[in-house]
Amino acid sequence: MDNGGLMMKPDFSRMTRQELRAYVLAHRDDDEAIEALIKRGNPDSPTYPFPQSDEDFREMEKILKRKLGSSGGTV
């Protein structure tokens, strides 16, 4: 069947993360593929639980200040 010379896009949901990354590197102008890769995220990224108490929020604020190099004020 002739599709008018248009190339069919692969099904990004069926691709492995490595296959999708390789596709994005080869098709850097394909915004849909880039978005699919970003949405998939990095499985090696650390995850952090959402703060559950005021003490947790204060601890999170300390960590953020330390990481951002902030010396005062609120984050």
N, CA, C and O atoms as a GROMACS GRO file, in nm:
protein
  300
    1MET      N    1   0.085  -0.119   0.000
    1MET     CA    2   0.000   0.000   0.000
    1MET      C    3   0.089   0.124   0.000
    1MET      O    4   0.185   0.131   0.076
    2ASP      N    5   0.057   0.220  -0.084
    2ASP     CA    6   0.136   0.342  -0.097
    2ASP      C    7   0.090   0.443   0.006
    2ASP      O    8  -0.029   0.474   0.016
    3ASN      N    9   0.185   0.496   0.084
    3ASN     CA   10   0.150   0.596   0.185
    3ASN      C   11   0.190   0.735   0.141
    3ASN      O   12   0.214   0.822   0.224
    4GLY      N   13   0.197   0.756   0.008
    4GLY     CA   14   0.228   0.887  -0.045
    4GLY      C   15   0.373   0.926  -0.027
    4GLY      O   16   0.406   1.044  -0.029
    5GLY      N   17   0.462   0.828  -0.009
    5GLY     CA   18   0.603   0.857   0.007
    5GLY      C   19   0.642   0.900   0.148
    5GLY      O   20   0.758   0.933   0.174
    6LEU      N   21   0.544   0.901   0.238
    6LEU     CA   22   0.573   0.940   0.376
    6LEU      C   23   0.627   0.822   0.454
    6LEU      O   24   0.578   0.710   0.440
    7MET      N   25   0.727   0.847   0.536
    7MET     CA   26   0.784   0.742   0.618
    7MET      C   27   0.700   0.727   0.745
    7MET      O   28   0.666   0.826   0.810
    8MET      N   29   0.668   0.603   0.778
    8MET     CA   30   0.593   0.578   0.900
    8MET      C   31   0.686   0.591   1.020
    8MET      O   32   0.798   0.541   1.018
    9LYS      N   33   0.638   0.658   1.124
    9LYS     CA   34   0.717   0.670   1.247
    9LYS      C   35   0.709   0.540   1.324
    9LYS      O   36   0.606   0.473   1.322
   10PRO      N   37   0.817   0.505   1.392
   10PRO     CA   38   0.811   0.385   1.475
   10PRO      C   39   0.720   0.406   1.595
   10PRO      O   40   0.690   0.519   1.633
   11ASP      N   41   0.677   0.297   1.653
   11ASP     CA   42   0.595   0.301   1.774
   11ASP      C   43   0.690   0.317   1.893
   11ASP      O   44   0.751   0.220   1.937
   12PHE      N   45   0.701   0.438   1.943
   12PHE     CA   46   0.797   0.468   2.050
   12PHE      C   47   0.769   0.387   2.176
   12PHE      O   48   0.862   0.354   2.249
   13SER      N   49   0.644   0.354   2.201
   13SER     CA   50   0.609   0.279   2.323
   13SER      C   51   0.661   0.135   2.319
   13SER      O   52   0.675   0.072   2.423
   14ARG      N   53   0.690   0.083   2.200
   14ARG     CA   54   0.742  -0.053   2.187
   14ARG      C   55   0.894  -0.058   2.184
   14ARG      O   56   0.953  -0.166   2.186
   15MET      N   57   0.957   0.058   2.178
   15MET     CA   58   1.103   0.063   2.172
   15MET      C   59   1.162   0.058   2.313
   15MET      O   60   1.102   0.108   2.409
   16THR      N   61   1.280  -0.004   2.323
   16THR     CA   62   1.350   0.001   2.451
   16THR      C   63   1.403   0.143   2.469
   16THR      O   64   1.406   0.221   2.373
   17ARG      N   65   1.443   0.177   2.590
   17ARG     CA   66   1.498   0.310   2.615
   17ARG      C   67   1.622   0.334   2.528
   17ARG      O   68   1.642   0.444   2.477
   18GLN      N   69   1.705   0.231   2.513
   18GLN     CA   70   1.826   0.244   2.432
   18GLN      C   71   1.791   0.264   2.284
   18GLN      O   72   1.855   0.345   2.217
   19GLU      N   73   1.691   0.192   2.234
   19GLU     CA   74   1.649   0.208   2.094
   19GLU      C   75   1.592   0.348   2.072
   19GLU      O   76   1.621   0.412   1.971
   20LEU      N   77   1.511   0.394   2.166
   20LEU     CA   78   1.451   0.527   2.154
   20LEU      C   79   1.558   0.635   2.158
   20LEU      O   80   1.552   0.732   2.082
   21ARG      N   81   1.655   0.620   2.246
   21ARG     CA   82   1.766   0.716   2.254
   21ARG      C   83   1.844   0.720   2.123
   21ARG      O   84   1.878   0.828   2.075
   22ALA      N   85   1.872   0.604   2.066
   22ALA     CA   86   1.943   0.597   1.938
   22ALA      C   87   1.861   0.664   1.828
   22ALA      O   88   1.916   0.734   1.743
   23TYR      N   89   1.729   0.642   1.829
   23TYR     CA   90   1.642   0.705   1.729
   23TYR      C   91   1.646   0.857   1.743
   23TYR      O   92   1.656   0.928   1.643
   24VAL      N   93   1.638   0.906   1.867
   24VAL     CA   94   1.642   1.051   1.890
   24VAL      C   95   1.774   1.109   1.843
   24VAL      O   96   1.776   1.217   1.783
   25LEU      N   97   1.885   1.040   1.870
   25LEU     CA   98   2.015   1.089   1.825
   25LEU      C   99   2.023   1.094   1.672
   25LEU      O  100   2.091   1.180   1.617
   26ALA      N  101   1.956   1.002   1.605
   26ALA     CA  102   1.956   0.999   1.459
   26ALA      C  103   1.852   1.093   1.398
   26ALA      O  104   1.863   1.130   1.281
   27HIS      N  105   1.751   1.131   1.476
   27HIS     CA  106   1.641   1.216   1.428
   27HIS      C  107   1.619   1.330   1.526
   27HIS      O  108   1.513   1.341   1.588
   28ARG      N  109   1.718   1.414   1.540
   28ARG     CA  110   1.717   1.520   1.642
   28ARG      C  111   1.606   1.622   1.625
   28ARG      O  112   1.576   1.697   1.718
   29ASP      N  113   1.543   1.627   1.509
   29ASP     CA  114   1.436   1.723   1.486
   29ASP      C  115   1.297   1.663   1.512
   29ASP      O  116   1.196   1.731   1.493
   30ASP      N  117   1.291   1.538   1.556
   30ASP     CA  118   1.164   1.472   1.582
   30ASP      C  119   1.120   1.501   1.726
   30ASP      O  120   1.156   1.429   1.820
   31ASP      N  121   1.043   1.608   1.741
   31ASP     CA  122   0.998   1.650   1.874
   31ASP      C  123   0.916   1.544   1.946
   31ASP      O  124   0.925   1.531   2.068
   32GLU      N  125   0.838   1.467   1.871
   32GLU     CA  126   0.757   1.362   1.932
   32GLU      C  127   0.845   1.254   1.996
   32GLU      O  128   0.815   1.206   2.105
   33ALA      N  129   0.952   1.217   1.928
   33ALA     CA  130   1.044   1.117   1.982
   33ALA      C  131   1.117   1.171   2.105
   33ALA      O  132   1.136   1.100   2.204
   34ILE      N  133   1.159   1.297   2.098
   34ILE     CA  134   1.228   1.358   2.212
   34ILE      C  135   1.136   1.362   2.333
   34ILE      O  136   1.178   1.330   2.444
   35GLU      N  137   1.011   1.401   2.311
   35GLU     CA  138   0.914   1.405   2.421
   35GLU      C  139   0.893   1.266   2.480
   35GLU      O  140   0.882   1.251   2.602
   36ALA      N  141   0.885   1.164   2.395
   36ALA     CA  142   0.867   1.027   2.443
   36ALA      C  143   0.985   0.984   2.530
   36ALA      O  144   0.966   0.918   2.632
   37LEU      N  145   1.106   1.022   2.489
   37LEU     CA  146   1.225   0.986   2.567
   37LEU      C  147   1.226   1.058   2.701
   37LEU      O  148   1.259   0.999   2.803
   38ILE      N  149   1.190   1.186   2.700
   38ILE     CA  150   1.186   1.263   2.825
   38ILE      C  151   1.082   1.206   2.920
   38ILE      O  152   1.108   1.190   3.040
   39LYS      N  153   0.965   1.174   2.869
   39LYS     CA  154   0.858   1.119   2.953
   39LYS      C  155   0.896   0.985   3.013
   39LYS      O  156   0.854   0.950   3.124
   40ARG      N  157   0.976   0.910   2.940
   40ARG     CA  158   1.017   0.779   2.990
   40ARG      C  159   1.108   0.793   3.111
   40ARG      O  160   1.108   0.706   3.198
   41GLY      N  161   1.184   0.901   3.118
   41GLY     CA  162   1.269   0.925   3.234
   41GLY      C  163   1.390   0.834   3.236
   41GLY      O  164   1.408   0.749   3.149
   42ASN      N  165   1.471   0.852   3.336
   42ASN     CA  166   1.592   0.773   3.353
   42ASN      C  167   1.571   0.677   3.470
   42ASN      O  168   1.553   0.721   3.583
   43PRO      N  169   1.573   0.548   3.444
   43PRO     CA  170   1.548   0.452   3.552
   43PRO      C  171   1.658   0.453   3.658
   43PRO      O  172   1.638   0.400   3.767
   44ASP      N  173   1.773   0.512   3.628
   44ASP     CA  174   1.883   0.516   3.724
   44ASP      C  175   1.879   0.641   3.813
   44ASP      O  176   1.959   0.655   3.905
   45SER      N  177   1.785   0.730   3.785
   45SER     CA  178   1.773   0.852   3.865
   45SER      C  179   1.723   0.818   4.005
   45SER      O  180   1.635   0.733   4.020
   46PRO      N  181   1.778   0.884   4.106
   46PRO     CA  182   1.728   0.857   4.242
   46PRO      C  183   1.587   0.912   4.259
   46PRO      O  184   1.550   1.011   4.197
   47THR      N  185   1.511   0.846   4.342
   47THR     CA  186   1.377   0.895   4.375
   47THR      C  187   1.373   0.932   4.522
   47THR      O  188   1.442   0.872   4.605
   48TYR      N  189   1.295   1.032   4.553
   48TYR     CA  190   1.285   1.081   4.689
   48TYR      C  191   1.139   1.083   4.731
   48TYR      O  192   1.053   1.124   4.652
   49PRO      N  193   1.110   1.040   4.852
   49PRO     CA  194   0.971   1.044   4.898
   49PRO      C  195   0.926   1.188   4.920
   49PRO      O  196   1.006   1.274   4.956
   50PHE      N  197   0.798   1.214   4.899
   50PHE     CA  198   0.743   1.346   4.923
   50PHE      C  199   0.741   1.372   5.074
   50PHE      O  200   0.703   1.283   5.150
   51PRO      N  201   0.781   1.491   5.118
   51PRO     CA  202   0.780   1.522   5.262
   51PRO      C  203   0.641   1.504   5.322
   51PRO      O  204   0.541   1.545   5.263
   52GLN      N  205   0.636   1.441   5.440
   52GLN     CA  206   0.508   1.411   5.504
   52GLN      C  207   0.481   1.497   5.628
   52GLN      O  208   0.368   1.501   5.677
   53SER      N  209   0.584   1.564   5.678
   53SER     CA  210   0.565   1.642   5.801
   53SER      C  211   0.640   1.775   5.788
   53SER      O  212   0.717   1.796   5.694
   54ASP      N  213   0.615   1.865   5.884
   54ASP     CA  214   0.686   1.993   5.885
   54ASP      C  215   0.837   1.970   5.898
   54ASP      O  216   0.917   2.041   5.837
   55GLU      N  217   0.874   1.872   5.978
   55GLU     CA  218   1.016   1.841   5.995
   55GLU      C  219   1.077   1.795   5.861
   55GLU      O  220   1.189   1.833   5.828
   56ASP      N  221   1.001   1.714   5.786
   56ASP     CA  222   1.048   1.670   5.654
   56ASP      C  223   1.068   1.790   5.561
   56ASP      O  224   1.166   1.796   5.487
   57PHE      N  225   0.974   1.886   5.564
   57PHE     CA  226   0.985   2.005   5.481
   57PHE      C  227   1.108   2.088   5.519
   57PHE      O  228   1.179   2.138   5.432
   58ARG      N  229   1.134   2.101   5.649
   58ARG     CA  230   1.252   2.176   5.694
   58ARG      C  231   1.380   2.107   5.647
   58ARG      O  232   1.475   2.173   5.604
   59GLU      N  233   1.382   1.975   5.657
   59GLU     CA  234   1.500   1.900   5.612
   59GLU      C  235   1.519   1.916   5.462
   59GLU      O  236   1.632   1.933   5.415
   60MET      N  237   1.410   1.911   5.386
   60MET     CA  238   1.417   1.930   5.242
   60MET      C  239   1.471   2.070   5.208
   60MET      O  240   1.553   2.085   5.118
   61GLU      N  241   1.426   2.170   5.282
   61GLU     CA  242   1.472   2.306   5.261
   61GLU      C  243   1.624   2.316   5.286
   61GLU      O  244   1.695   2.382   5.210
   62LYS      N  245   1.672   2.252   5.392
   62LYS     CA  246   1.816   2.252   5.421
   62LYS      C  247   1.895   2.190   5.306
   62LYS      O  248   1.998   2.242   5.264
   63ILE      N  249   1.845   2.077   5.258
   63ILE     CA  250   1.913   2.007   5.149
   63ILE      C  251   1.916   2.094   5.023
   63ILE      O  252   2.020   2.105   4.958
   64LEU      N  253   1.803   2.154   4.991
   64LEU     CA  254   1.796   2.240   4.872
   64LEU      C  255   1.889   2.360   4.884
   64LEU      O  256   1.958   2.395   4.788
   65LYS      N  257   1.892   2.422   5.000
   65LYS     CA  258   1.982   2.536   5.020
   65LYS      C  259   2.127   2.495   5.003
   65LYS      O  260   2.206   2.565   4.941
   66ARG      N  261   2.160   2.380   5.058
   66ARG     CA  262   2.298   2.331   5.047
   66ARG      C  263   2.332   2.303   4.900
   66ARG      O  264   2.440   2.340   4.854
   67LYS      N  265   2.242   2.238   4.828
   67LYS     CA  266   2.268   2.204   4.688
   67LYS      C  267   2.269   2.327   4.597
   67LYS      O  268   2.345   2.332   4.499
   68LEU      N  269   2.186   2.425   4.628
   68LEU     CA  270   2.180   2.546   4.545
   68LEU      C  271   2.278   2.655   4.590
   68LEU      O  272   2.292   2.757   4.524
   69GLY      N  273   2.344   2.631   4.702
   69GLY     CA  274   2.440   2.730   4.752
   69GLY      C  275   2.374   2.853   4.810
   69GLY      O  276   2.434   2.960   4.815
   70SER      N  277   2.250   2.838   4.855
   70SER     CA  278   2.176   2.950   4.913
   70SER      C  279   2.221   2.973   5.056
   70SER      O  280   2.249   2.879   5.131
   71SER      N  281   2.227   3.101   5.093
   71SER     CA  282   2.272   3.131   5.229
   71SER      C  283   2.163   3.190   5.317
   71SER      O  284   2.189   3.228   5.431
   72GLY      N  285   2.043   3.197   5.266
   72GLY     CA  286   1.938   3.253   5.350
   72GLY      C  287   1.808   3.264   5.272
   72GLY      O  288   1.800   3.226   5.156
   73GLY      N  289   1.707   3.316   5.339
   73GLY     CA  290   1.577   3.331   5.275
   73GLY      C  291   1.507   3.198   5.264
   73GLY      O  292   1.556   3.096   5.312
   74THR      N  293   1.392   3.201   5.200
   74THR     CA  294   1.317   3.077   5.183
   74THR      C  295   1.339   3.026   5.042
   74THR      O  296   1.369   3.102   4.950
   75VAL      N  297   1.324   2.898   5.028
   75VAL     CA  298   1.342   2.833   4.897
   75VAL      C  299   1.209   2.826   4.829
   75VAL      O  300   1.199   2.775   4.717
   0.00000   0.00000   0.00000
